[in-house]
Amino acid sequence: MISAYFARYSYILYFSCFFLLSCHAPQRVDMMVINGKIYTVDSAFRTVEAMAVKNGIIIATGSTLDIQTQYKADSTVDAKGKVVYPGFIDAHAHFVGYGRSLFEVNLFDCNDWDEAVARVAEFAKNHPNEKWIRGRGWDQNKFPNAAYPDNKTLNVLFPTTPVLLQRVDGHAAIANATALDMAGVAASTKLIGGEVVLAAGKPTGLLIDNAVDLVSSIIPQAQLPDYEKWLTAAQKNCFAQGLTSITDCGLPYYDVAMVDNLQQNGKLQMRLYVMLSDDATTYKQYMRVRAAALACNNPTVAKRYVGNGPYKTDKLYVKGIKAYADGALGSRGACLLQHYSDKPGWGGFLLSSPQHYDSLAQQLINTDFQLCTHAIGDSGNRMVLNVYKKYLNGTNDKRWRIEHAQVVNPADFNAFGESSIIPSVQPTHATSDMHWAIHRLGDERIKGAYAYKQLLAQNGWLPLGTDFPVEDISPFKTFYAAVARTNANGYPKGGFQRENALTRRETLQGMTIWAARAGFMEQEIGSIEVGKKADFVMLDKDLMMVPSNEILGVKVLSTWVGGRKVN
């Protein structure tokens, strides 16, 4: 009897233990990251040690012990105490343009026009079959006497091959005589929002703002293999910098179609939030695609890009419309309330009539599309703010953006907060422009320029980007410029308008969760939280702790998109 009792008790104990153990058996996941210092960038700005990922989604965060107890992974990444952040997001860039620029003449950091021309000649020698020679990056502010170049030497070197060389910001260009002739540009050419610069009654080759489009619009359309070459190269460089998502500001329909094709076929892993170009050609293509899709009864295609609203896939979100209010400060195309301090009698210009922006806002206010407008000068910013205010009617969640918000009159800052208008800024513009911006604006007006802390105060959040290829793609340069307000050499001592520096926490948020929020993606990316995509980056040093003079030396150890290692 006693032995039978103990035998029965043993069976009960055995099955009870088995049941309890089976109930608490570790859950199988695809990967775990353990032993790290993980900045979640959640609302509490917590740090954790570990996370578990399944099907590209974060399903748990916590201590290494808890994660290892609760989960069993096919792959485990031991961070060994290294720091992990959400994947960096660039809130304003030109990803397609950057990719193309990698296969054009690199004119960045030329010290004079002769050096630029020499680079063009070398490029032509190494690429004898190019039908067009294109380049980008020259900046007359770095030339002797800050003098604009002309096309005389290019005309001699390239009498039959068209050449178009864009300024660093893309708002001016030099075209040789062949390119001008092909585009029909002459001394008599007139246009709104641009200028064909003349000397002795003849075009010098210098084109400002909308005049650049007269030439660039006739360049033959690139094909899918070109895009694959450009964008895979761009992607590789971005992943190496820890960038996992990019906002591409202003793409025509054709470019978006090429991006979508490459992503759908697994050749492009970079996540992109896209703003469509505000131009007539793009609108015609939207309507043509929509009409064709409806005719063949294909509702999926009909929704693409404009049909019934924004277009979204796992890695592509087309939701913005990008307009341009004015040009750039460096080329004196920014529209100012008062004349340029270094060019009396000249105040810049708007690129379209005020009625155009009003009409665009009226069209978009009752849609799900986000209106995003480039505005540099204080007059350009005031005009856009007034148009937005008219249709937004107070606080809202439309998240209409002003890209750059570079020079703002003191009387206009409050308009951002009053109508929930989002300023989207690029910290490296401040440290790149500071050497000459004061000459354009003067001692008083400069105080309302690059005023990131004042802009942050308006809505309590501020997306940060680079505007690459205008600036370098490096998010570390963004971080350094935002918190230190100096260039790489530590100039100026104490920082440029230091009162507008951001804290490290604000800067990290601007490069992650706030950048995601600016593109309506904060529920999917931008922080390391349960339910979000496993986009993250591991660094060799902690940006939140490292001395300021070491920020630019921080290295990316690995980059992950959807739980997949991409660098």
VOGU-3710 file (C-alpha; in Angstrom, 3 decimals, decimal comma):
1> misayfarys> 0,000/0,000/0,000  2,718/2,429/1,000  4,836/1,674/-2,071  1,798/2,116/-4,330  1,017/5,462/-2,652  4,540/6,723/-3,240  4,515/5,483/-6,832  1,249/7,320/-7,503  2,590/10,470/-5,793  5,780/10,314/-7,902
11> yilyfscffl> 3,758/10,143/-11,104  1,675/13,151/-10,055  4,797/15,113/-9,125  6,491/14,174/-12,399  3,578/15,244/-14,583  3,071/18,422/-12,559  6,692/19,394/-13,058  6,488/18,487/-16,745  3,368/20,593/-17,133  4,919/23,567/-15,353
21> lschapqrvd> 8,128/23,325/-17,345  6,288/22,975/-20,643  4,219/26,052/-19,807  7,392/28,046/-19,256  9,498/26,584/-22,050  11,507/29,323/-23,813  9,802/30,758/-26,877  11,637/30,305/-30,160  12,699/33,585/-31,815  14,891/34,469/-34,773
31> mmvingkiyt> 17,494/36,443/-32,873  18,438/38,001/-29,569  20,756/40,859/-28,687  22,227/40,461/-25,190  24,712/42,182/-22,882  24,274/45,577/-24,495  23,483/49,107/-23,439  20,386/49,589/-25,537  18,885/53,051/-25,757  15,230/52,368/-26,451
41> vdsafrtvea> 14,415/56,077/-27,072  10,928/55,329/-25,808  8,858/57,935/-23,986  10,816/57,323/-20,770  14,163/57,184/-22,602  14,928/53,851/-20,901  17,999/51,716/-21,440  17,844/47,908/-21,403  20,361/45,119/-21,855  18,685/42,837/-24,343
51> mavkngiiia> 15,928/42,320/-26,885  14,300/39,464/-28,781  13,286/39,623/-32,443  10,925/37,441/-34,479  9,931/37,940/-38,116  11,771/41,240/-38,145  9,758/42,639/-35,211  10,913/43,334/-31,661  8,835/41,123/-29,345  10,578/41,764/-26,013
61> tgstldiqtq> 13,121/43,998/-24,291  14,628/43,713/-20,835  17,575/42,335/-18,935  19,851/39,740/-20,487  18,759/37,205/-17,850  15,069/37,725/-18,549  15,431/37,557/-22,325  17,629/34,441/-22,222  15,246/32,765/-19,776  12,134/33,459/-21,801
71> ykadstvdak> 13,472/33,002/-25,352  15,585/30,630/-27,358  17,102/32,141/-30,496  18,422/30,802/-33,768  21,025/33,572/-33,636  22,382/35,488/-30,656  24,345/38,734/-30,870  26,488/39,348/-27,802  26,969/43,127/-27,689  29,665/42,727/-25,004
81> gkvvypgfid> 28,732/45,990/-23,378  28,593/48,021/-26,593  25,900/50,609/-27,148  22,854/50,014/-29,352  20,520/52,692/-30,715  17,450/52,647/-32,919  18,509/52,821/-36,563  19,296/56,403/-37,499  16,693/58,151/-39,647  17,543/61,072/-41,905
91> ahahfvgygr> 14,469/63,312/-41,911  15,539/65,309/-44,968  17,807/64,027/-47,714  17,954/63,233/-51,417  18,713/59,518/-51,569  18,194/59,077/-55,321  20,133/62,269/-56,062  22,961/61,145/-53,810  23,159/57,776/-55,536  23,336/59,441/-58,943
101> slfevnlfdc> 26,002/61,869/-57,714  28,298/58,965/-56,834  28,695/58,362/-60,576  29,113/62,004/-61,599  31,944/64,500/-61,265  32,646/65,182/-57,602  33,142/68,944/-57,244  32,830/69,161/-53,471  35,605/71,063/-51,682  37,099/72,567/-54,844
111> ndwdeavarv> 39,140/75,623/-53,843  38,663/77,431/-57,159  36,987/77,014/-60,534  40,180/75,817/-62,217  40,247/72,839/-59,877  36,594/72,107/-60,693  37,256/72,210/-64,434  40,284/69,949/-64,010  38,101/67,374/-62,263  35,584/67,553/-65,107
121> aefaknhpne> 38,315/67,001/-67,666  39,668/64,006/-65,733  36,178/62,523/-65,458  35,607/62,931/-69,207  38,916/61,215/-69,914  37,929/58,222/-67,774  34,361/58,093/-69,128  34,733/58,690/-72,889  31,286/57,317/-73,753  29,228/59,673/-71,579
131> kwirgrgwdq> 26,584/61,505/-73,629  26,190/64,126/-70,903  28,738/65,193/-68,312  27,142/66,010/-64,983  28,695/67,073/-61,709  27,811/68,604/-58,381  29,379/70,270/-55,391  31,083/73,539/-56,368  30,617/76,473/-54,011  31,674/79,945/-55,070
141> nkfpnaaypd> 31,906/80,972/-51,423  35,120/78,910/-51,275  36,599/80,541/-54,384  38,839/83,640/-54,407  36,637/86,717/-53,863  33,610/84,381/-53,674  33,170/85,006/-57,403  30,692/83,018/-59,500  32,286/81,033/-62,358  31,312/81,057/-66,029
151> nktlnvlfpt> 31,396/78,486/-68,826  34,236/79,889/-70,996  36,740/77,119/-70,281  34,072/74,432/-70,511  33,085/75,692/-73,952  36,668/75,252/-75,159  37,161/71,817/-73,601  33,745/70,444/-74,540  32,588/72,034/-77,796  30,130/69,234/-78,628
161> tpvllqrvdg> 29,406/67,409/-75,348  26,779/68,995/-73,063  27,958/69,736/-69,523  25,855/70,625/-66,474  27,585/71,233/-63,133  25,343/71,941/-60,146  26,254/74,056/-57,177  26,522/72,273/-53,820  22,904/73,071/-52,897  21,440/72,266/-56,324
171> haaianatal> 19,952/75,757/-56,598  22,435/76,992/-59,190  24,461/75,414/-61,988  26,950/76,103/-64,750  26,009/74,797/-68,205  28,291/74,937/-71,218  27,186/76,509/-74,501  26,275/73,141/-76,014  23,904/72,325/-73,158  22,348/75,799/-73,322
181> dmagvaastk> 21,811/75,499/-77,074  20,240/72,049/-76,736  17,817/73,435/-74,128  17,044/76,555/-76,156  18,351/78,855/-73,425  19,328/82,284/-74,742  19,812/85,847/-73,568  16,124/86,483/-74,193  14,987/83,590/-71,944  12,770/84,802/-69,115
191> liggevvlaa> 11,160/82,784/-66,345  9,536/83,035/-62,921  11,653/82,035/-59,928  14,940/81,773/-61,757  17,581/83,638/-63,685  19,763/83,089/-66,742  22,748/85,215/-65,799  24,139/87,448/-68,557  27,401/89,313/-69,129  27,771/91,741/-72,013
201> gkptgllidn> 24,311/90,641/-73,109  25,209/86,926/-73,422  24,578/83,923/-71,107  27,566/83,164/-68,880  26,360/79,621/-68,296  25,281/80,439/-64,740  21,710/79,364/-64,046  19,884/80,174/-60,808  17,041/78,094/-59,328  14,255/77,373/-61,883
211> avdlvssiip> 16,644/78,162/-64,726  18,580/74,989/-63,851  15,505/72,954/-64,779  15,579/74,340/-68,314  18,687/72,251/-68,943  18,266/69,335/-66,537  14,818/68,564/-67,954  16,229/67,629/-71,376  18,769/65,099/-70,070  17,744/61,608/-71,279
221> qaqlpdyekw> 15,830/59,520/-68,738  17,890/56,928/-66,856  16,790/53,282/-66,907  16,314/50,653/-64,187  19,927/49,333/-64,363  21,144/52,886/-63,744  18,941/53,204/-60,680  20,091/49,836/-59,371  23,724/50,909/-59,696  23,103/54,278/-58,069
231> ltaaqkncfa> 20,882/53,189/-55,208  22,719/50,060/-54,141  25,888/52,150/-53,898  24,037/54,825/-51,914  22,484/52,212/-49,671  25,847/50,641/-48,874  27,268/53,995/-47,790  24,204/54,826/-45,701  24,149/51,479/-43,922  27,837/51,946/-43,107
241> qgltsitdcg> 26,812/55,139/-41,265  24,028/53,446/-39,303  21,220/54,947/-41,394  18,251/52,607/-41,802  15,565/55,002/-43,079  15,735/58,068/-45,314  13,201/60,741/-46,172  13,716/61,525/-49,865  12,486/65,052/-50,413  10,974/65,623/-53,826
251> lpyydvamvd> 10,929/62,731/-56,302  9,112/62,555/-59,641  6,820/59,633/-60,303  9,385/57,811/-62,450  12,017/57,795/-59,692  9,503/56,429/-57,193  8,530/53,660/-59,596  12,188/52,656/-59,945  12,661/52,617/-56,159  9,523/50,524/-55,705
261> nlqqngklqm> 10,694/48,052/-58,345  14,093/47,586/-56,698  12,569/47,173/-53,235  9,930/44,724/-54,404  12,633/42,615/-56,052  14,802/42,547/-52,934  17,596/44,657/-54,417  17,029/47,654/-52,150  16,671/47,236/-48,379  16,737/50,906/-47,342
271> rlyvmlsdda> 13,444/52,191/-45,947  12,266/55,367/-47,667  9,656/57,958/-46,834  9,050/59,819/-50,088  7,774/63,287/-50,871  6,533/63,590/-54,425  7,700/66,531/-56,505  5,348/69,459/-56,882  5,518/69,734/-60,672  3,119/69,484/-63,569
281> ttykqymrvr> 4,892/66,540/-65,209  4,623/64,444/-62,075  0,921/65,244/-61,678  0,246/64,254/-65,288  2,000/60,937/-64,695  -0,021/60,344/-61,502  -3,241/60,898/-63,383  -2,174/58,775/-66,349  -1,243/55,853/-64,108  -4,447/56,222/-62,135
291> aaalacnnpt> -6,589/56,316/-65,281  -4,834/53,302/-66,768  -5,165/51,360/-63,527  -8,857/52,132/-63,225  -9,409/51,178/-66,862  -7,907/47,736/-66,258  -9,769/47,446/-62,939  -6,586/47,155/-60,895  -7,303/48,880/-57,572  -3,848/48,097/-56,159
301> vakryvgngp> -2,059/49,950/-58,918  -4,707/52,664/-58,862  -3,712/53,576/-55,309  -0,046/53,976/-56,141  1,446/57,348/-55,459  -1,727/59,413/-55,672  -4,825/57,491/-56,790  -6,840/57,085/-53,602  -4,229/58,278/-51,131  -0,706/57,525/-49,927
311> yktdklyvkg> 1,080/54,393/-51,110  2,717/52,080/-48,565  4,752/48,897/-48,591  7,078/47,408/-45,965  9,930/49,704/-47,016  8,296/52,515/-48,998  5,859/55,170/-47,820  4,749/57,788/-50,353  2,754/60,350/-48,427  4,357/63,791/-48,853
321> ikayadgalg> 4,190/66,467/-51,530  7,304/68,653/-51,755  7,070/72,286/-52,858  9,785/74,946/-53,076  9,100/78,446/-51,796  12,495/79,962/-52,580  16,107/79,149/-53,371  19,246/78,934/-51,243  21,042/81,492/-49,105  24,420/80,593/-50,579
331> srgacllqhy> 23,343/81,498/-54,111  21,271/84,466/-52,866  18,061/82,871/-54,080  16,500/82,746/-50,621  13,625/85,222/-50,388  14,292/87,840/-47,686  12,069/90,482/-46,105  14,900/93,000/-46,450  17,693/93,100/-48,995  20,850/91,038/-48,680
341> sdkpgwggfl> 23,433/92,725/-46,492  26,128/91,882/-49,033  24,022/92,748/-52,112  22,018/95,941/-51,623  18,962/96,167/-53,848  18,484/92,406/-54,020  16,178/90,353/-51,795  15,921/87,035/-53,611  12,641/85,666/-55,003  9,866/83,117/-54,658
351> lsspqhydsl> 10,032/80,225/-57,108  6,293/80,410/-57,871  3,519/82,892/-57,313  1,945/83,023/-53,830  -1,286/81,801/-55,435  0,432/78,557/-56,395  1,177/77,643/-52,782  -2,308/78,653/-51,682  -3,846/76,479/-54,382  -1,648/73,518/-53,447
361> aqqlintdfq> -2,571/73,808/-49,761  -6,250/74,052/-50,651  -5,988/70,852/-52,731  -4,193/68,879/-50,014  -5,952/70,000/-46,836  -8,729/67,419/-47,228  -6,409/64,584/-48,253  -4,030/62,333/-46,310  -1,035/63,798/-48,089  1,485/65,798/-46,102
371> lcthaigdsg> 2,489/69,188/-47,511  6,216/69,858/-47,132  7,655/73,146/-48,382  11,271/74,181/-48,753  11,696/77,659/-47,258  15,047/79,314/-46,528  14,599/83,094/-46,287  12,505/84,911/-43,688  10,132/86,137/-46,386  9,794/82,633/-47,846
381> nrmvlnvykk> 9,118/81,207/-44,390  6,549/83,890/-43,576  4,670/83,283/-46,816  4,509/79,513/-46,213  3,514/79,940/-42,575  0,661/82,246/-43,566  -0,611/79,828/-46,239  -0,424/76,873/-43,842  -2,171/78,804/-41,064  -5,025/79,696/-43,401
391> ylngtndkrw> -5,905/76,052/-44,037  -4,744/74,270/-40,868  -6,961/76,432/-38,657  -5,118/75,990/-35,348  -3,532/72,939/-33,729  -3,875/69,707/-35,664  -2,113/66,469/-36,564  -1,594/67,058/-40,290  2,147/67,470/-39,632  2,646/69,849/-42,532
401> riehaqvvnp> 6,329/70,651/-42,639  8,629/73,498/-43,527  11,883/72,060/-44,776  14,932/73,966/-43,484  13,100/76,879/-41,780  16,540/78,413/-42,053  15,949/82,138/-41,493  12,886/83,056/-39,438  11,804/86,534/-38,408  11,363/86,803/-34,600
411> adfnafgess> 7,692/87,677/-35,086  7,054/84,388/-36,919  8,409/81,694/-34,575  5,137/81,286/-32,672  3,274/80,480/-35,888  4,899/77,042/-35,924  3,377/76,071/-32,590  0,045/77,819/-33,106  -0,711/75,706/-36,201  1,324/72,575/-35,337
421> iipsvqptha> 3,653/73,256/-38,272  6,754/71,071/-38,153  10,159/72,658/-38,841  12,497/70,063/-40,380  16,103/71,181/-39,932  19,647/70,114/-40,802  22,241/70,962/-38,116  25,259/70,750/-40,425  23,856/73,623/-42,483  24,571/75,889/-39,531
431> tsdmhwaihr> 28,235/74,915/-39,252  28,726/74,908/-43,030  27,086/78,284/-43,607  28,273/80,177/-40,524  31,422/81,493/-42,242  29,463/83,537/-44,794  25,828/83,568/-43,622  26,402/86,604/-41,415  27,558/88,539/-44,493  24,292/87,673/-46,255
441> lgderikgay> 22,086/88,535/-43,273  23,896/91,002/-41,014  24,304/90,985/-37,226  20,622/91,188/-36,285  18,955/88,931/-38,841  21,472/86,119/-38,247  20,031/85,680/-34,736  16,864/84,167/-36,219  18,820/81,803/-38,469  19,594/78,139/-37,681
451> aykqllaqng> 17,608/78,683/-34,469  16,994/75,043/-33,627  16,290/75,449/-29,907  13,677/78,116/-30,599  12,083/75,906/-33,254  12,113/72,873/-30,942  10,210/74,856/-28,324  7,284/75,387/-30,694  5,959/71,819/-30,810  8,237/70,046/-28,357
461> wlplgtdfpv> 9,853/67,890/-31,042  12,143/68,520/-34,009  13,140/66,137/-36,840  16,783/66,301/-37,930  18,395/65,491/-41,268  21,410/66,299/-43,408  20,066/67,329/-46,837  22,678/65,039/-48,383  24,293/65,240/-50,902  24,289/68,969/-50,088
471> edispfktfy> 25,980/67,952/-46,834  27,782/64,754/-45,863  25,585/61,718/-45,144  27,133/61,193/-41,694  24,641/61,207/-38,787  27,621/61,744/-36,490  28,252/65,097/-38,129  24,586/65,904/-37,550  24,931/64,949/-33,884  28,120/66,949/-33,432
481> aavartnang> 26,828/70,058/-35,193  23,619/70,002/-33,160  25,234/69,695/-29,725  28,574/71,488/-30,235  27,631/74,042/-32,945  31,234/74,022/-34,225  32,995/72,614/-37,254  35,327/69,611/-37,101  38,191/71,885/-36,075  36,297/73,214/-33,055
491> ypkggfqren> 35,590/76,593/-34,660  34,224/78,902/-33,390  35,330/78,539/-29,797  32,253/78,156/-27,639  30,053/77,364/-30,628  28,094/79,280/-33,259  25,068/80,882/-31,588  25,440/78,368/-28,797  22,058/79,305/-27,308  20,482/77,270/-30,127
501> altrretlqg> 22,454/74,091/-29,464  20,416/70,962/-28,723  21,029/68,540/-25,879  22,321/65,069/-26,669  18,982/63,524/-25,792  17,107/65,963/-28,042  19,552/65,301/-30,862  19,242/61,521/-30,600  15,459/61,846/-30,551  15,642/64,121/-33,591
511> mtiwaaragf> 17,618/61,455/-35,462  15,307/58,589/-34,466  11,790/58,835/-33,018  11,122/62,451/-34,010  12,361/61,804/-37,537  10,014/58,811/-37,686  7,147/60,944/-36,380  7,770/63,561/-39,056  6,932/60,847/-41,595  4,004/59,271/-39,705
521> meqeigsiev> 6,076/56,178/-38,946  6,543/56,470/-35,177  4,405/53,364/-34,571  6,752/51,263/-36,707  10,297/52,599/-36,367  12,335/55,197/-34,482  12,625/53,426/-31,118  13,421/49,988/-29,746  10,041/48,913/-28,422  7,843/45,841/-28,585
531> gkkadfvmld> 5,901/45,711/-31,840  8,301/47,861/-33,834  10,594/46,843/-36,652  14,005/45,662/-35,529  16,035/48,477/-37,095  19,061/49,243/-34,941  22,729/50,150/-34,981  25,618/49,128/-32,720  28,432/51,636/-32,102  31,871/51,373/-30,541
541> kdlmmvpsne> 31,265/54,357/-28,240  28,266/55,933/-26,532  27,175/59,190/-28,171  25,464/60,184/-24,952  28,662/59,919/-22,918  31,677/60,371/-25,186  33,504/63,732/-24,987  32,350/66,151/-27,681  35,705/66,118/-29,435  35,389/62,355/-29,938
551> ilgvkvlstw> 31,884/62,304/-31,468  33,139/62,453/-35,066  35,386/59,460/-34,385  32,587/57,120/-33,277  32,374/54,012/-35,480  29,474/51,848/-36,591  30,044/48,202/-35,683  26,907/46,829/-37,326  23,591/47,971/-38,811  20,372/45,950/-38,828
561> vggrkvn> 17,138/46,384/-40,797  14,160/44,253/-39,809  16,413/42,006/-37,737  18,707/41,421/-40,701  22,354/42,498/-40,599  23,005/44,827/-43,545  26,431/46,184/-42,566
//
